[in-house]
Each structure stands twice: as C-alpha cells, then as structure tokens.
C-alpha cells in the first residue's frame, strides 16, 4: 500500500472566506463541492488543504485525509488491528472509495482512493 498524499481538513462555516485567506498564500481552488473546498499549490499539487462545513455522508468531519493506492487493503489492515472504524468503507458519488478510522489520539482519518 502506498500513500499518495495527506491533506489536513479544517471544519469551518466560512469556507469562501477561508478559500480567500489561503489564496493569499498562493493556494488555488482545485475542487469545490459546496460543502468542501480543496486548495493546492500550483507548484506542488500534492500540497493541499481542505476546508469543509460538514461531511456529506459521514457523521463527523475528519481531521485529515490520507489518499492511498489501495483503500480496500488499508481497510483490511485497520479492521484487523482493531482500530475503531468511524464510517464504513463505501463508494461515494464524487468518485472516491473511503472509510474513516480513529487514530490512538482520537483524531478521525478519512482514508480514500480515487476510483
């Protein structure tokens, strides 16, 4: 299993204002679903941050997202370890397959692969 990128997620009710703020640092919008906006560096597109009001299908906003090349393998590893699965493995309408898991410090991690 390979990690492709790690993205911090910020919960905010001021998504557009946050987009403008991080734009001052050179980040540009690369995705906008209304409830989540992802910003990236044009010089290094894997350097990203997401700002979201809520999560469309999950019960909580994750603290970070980790994109892997094989989300099914990651899910099997996490289940096998006994880690708490917060949101089950599922395909989402916006083209990702994902699950949420809680880390030992209580942070919720969105683990995903693009389909």
Backbone torsions as a table, in degrees:
resi	resn	phi	psi	omega
1	UNK	NA	135.2	-178.7
2	UNK	-120.3	134.8	174.1
3	UNK	-84.4	128.8	-179.9
4	UNK	-95.6	-35.8	178.6
5	UNK	-165.8	157.8	175.5
6	UNK	-127.5	127.8	-174.7
7	UNK	-126.2	120.9	172.8
8	UNK	-70.4	142.7	177.7
9	UNK	-113.7	130.9	179.2
10	UNK	-114.4	122.4	175.2
11	UNK	-82.0	130.0	-176.5
12	UNK	-156.8	144.8	171.7
13	UNK	-92.9	0.3	-180.0
14	UNK	-115.0	59.7	-174.2
15	UNK	-63.0	-49.1	-178.0
16	UNK	-64.8	-40.2	178.3
17	UNK	-64.7	-38.9	177.2
18	UNK	-66.0	-40.5	177.0
19	UNK	-57.9	-45.6	179.4
20	UNK	-64.7	-41.4	179.9
21	UNK	-60.9	-51.6	-179.2
22	UNK	-70.1	-22.1	173.2
23	UNK	-63.7	-30.8	176.9
24	UNK	-62.1	-24.1	178.5
25	UNK	-91.7	2.9	176.6
26	UNK	99.6	1.6	177.4
27	UNK	-80.3	141.8	-178.9
28	UNK	-120.4	147.0	179.2
29	UNK	-65.2	126.8	176.5
30	UNK	-118.0	-12.5	177.3
31	UNK	-155.4	139.6	176.9
32	UNK	-148.4	110.6	177.0
33	UNK	-105.6	11.7	-177.4
34	UNK	90.2	-55.5	-179.9
35	UNK	-90.4	-13.6	176.2
36	UNK	-143.2	136.6	175.2
37	UNK	-125.7	130.7	176.2
38	UNK	-111.7	133.8	-179.6
39	UNK	-116.7	145.0	-178.5
40	UNK	-140.3	159.6	175.1
41	UNK	-81.8	126.8	177.3
42	UNK	-61.3	-30.0	-178.5
43	UNK	-79.6	-24.9	179.9
44	UNK	-145.6	82.7	-170.8
45	UNK	-57.1	-18.4	177.7
46	UNK	-78.8	-12.4	175.1
47	UNK	-82.2	104.4	-171.7
48	UNK	-136.5	161.8	171.4
49	UNK	-144.0	142.6	175.9
50	UNK	-117.7	141.2	176.2
51	UNK	-120.6	128.3	-175.5
52	UNK	-140.9	146.2	176.8
53	UNK	-79.2	-42.4	179.3
54	UNK	-159.6	179.2	174.6
55	UNK	-104.4	133.5	-173.2
56	UNK	-61.4	-37.2	-174.6
57	UNK	-122.7	-5.7	-176.6
58	UNK	-108.2	159.5	-176.0
59	UNK	-77.3	-13.3	-178.6
60	UNK	-139.4	161.5	172.1
61	UNK	-88.7	124.8	179.9
62	UNK	-71.3	152.2	178.1
63	UNK	-77.1	-28.6	178.2
64	UNK	-155.1	161.5	174.5
65	UNK	-120.2	136.8	175.2
66	UNK	-122.5	116.4	177.1
67	UNK	-89.6	127.0	178.5
68	UNK	-120.1	164.6	179.9
69	UNK	-80.8	-17.6	-178.2
70	UNK	-142.9	87.7	-176.6
71	UNK	-66.6	-29.5	178.4
72	UNK	-66.1	-40.5	176.9
73	UNK	-65.7	-41.7	178.6
74	UNK	-61.9	-41.5	179.4
75	UNK	-62.5	-44.1	179.5
76	UNK	-62.4	-41.4	178.8
77	UNK	-63.6	-45.9	-178.4
78	UNK	-66.5	-43.0	177.1
79	UNK	-62.5	-42.3	179.7
80	UNK	-64.2	-27.6	-179.9
81	UNK	-79.9	-14.2	-176.8
82	UNK	87.3	6.4	178.6
83	UNK	-61.4	150.5	-179.8
84	UNK	-75.2	118.3	174.2
85	UNK	-85.7	117.8	-175.7
86	UNK	-89.3	-32.6	-179.2
87	UNK	-141.2	126.7	-172.7
88	UNK	-68.6	159.0	176.0
89	UNK	-61.7	126.2	178.6
90	UNK	-159.8	158.3	174.1
91	UNK	-85.6	134.8	179.4
92	UNK	-106.3	152.4	-176.0
93	UNK	-64.5	-18.4	-178.6
94	UNK	-93.2	14.9	168.6
95	UNK	95.1	18.1	175.7
96	UNK	-122.2	156.8	170.8
97	UNK	-115.5	129.3	-171.4
98	UNK	-154.4	167.2	170.4
99	UNK	-150.4	161.6	175.7
100	UNK	-113.0	140.4	178.1
101	UNK	-135.0	147.3	178.7
102	UNK	-95.1	129.9	178.8
103	UNK	-83.5	172.0	-176.1
104	UNK	-60.4	-23.3	178.6
105	UNK	-89.8	0.8	178.3
106	UNK	96.4	-2.5	178.5
107	UNK	-72.7	142.8	178.5
108	UNK	-97.2	126.5	-177.3
109	UNK	-114.0	126.2	174.6
110	UNK	-88.3	112.8	179.1
111	UNK	-104.5	126.1	-171.0
112	UNK	-144.5	161.1	166.8
113	UNK	-136.1	146.2	173.3
114	UNK	-80.8	143.8	179.2
115	UNK	-90.6	NA	NA
